[in-house]
Amino acid sequence: MNKEKFLNLIISSFLKEEQESEKLIHDEFLGKLCLIRTYSAGVFIGKVENINNQTILMSNCRRLWYWKEAFTLSKVATAGAGEGTRISCATEKQLIFQLIEIIPLTEKAIKSLEKYYED
């Protein structure tokens, strides 16, 4: 094997591993109910359908307008929120841009947040 073929083999192997590791990062969230924070559109709750760089496709998507009894979004995603929390009605599908943060919702958080869903 000549030097050029050897280098091409190493580079293609490295690129393949890099692409596979990227998929694994996103795959963890696919199909799960998550809390999404964006740069300028706000905070959303819904099922993650697809992620492409900073764009996310969600189903049964709701906007979290206001929350109480939780100082951080991490707390909202793990424990839920309190009385006075405002969560919008659901959209069947929604494409959201400028993704910053994805946090999977726990069962405890889901039960807490469902109380505040707008019809």
Secondary structure as GFF3:
##gff-version 3
##sequence-region A 1 119
A	DSSP	alpha_helix	3	27	.	.	.	ID=ss1
A	DSSP	beta_strand	33	38	.	.	.	ID=ss2
A	DSSP	beta_strand	43	52	.	.	.	ID=ss3
A	DSSP	beta_strand	55	66	.	.	.	ID=ss4
A	DSSP	alpha_helix	73	79	.	.	.	ID=ss5
A	DSSP	beta_strand	86	87	.	.	.	ID=ss6
A	DSSP	beta_strand	91	96	.	.	.	ID=ss7
A	DSSP	beta_strand	99	104	.	.	.	ID=ss8
A	DSSP	alpha_helix	107	114	.	.	.	ID=ss9
###
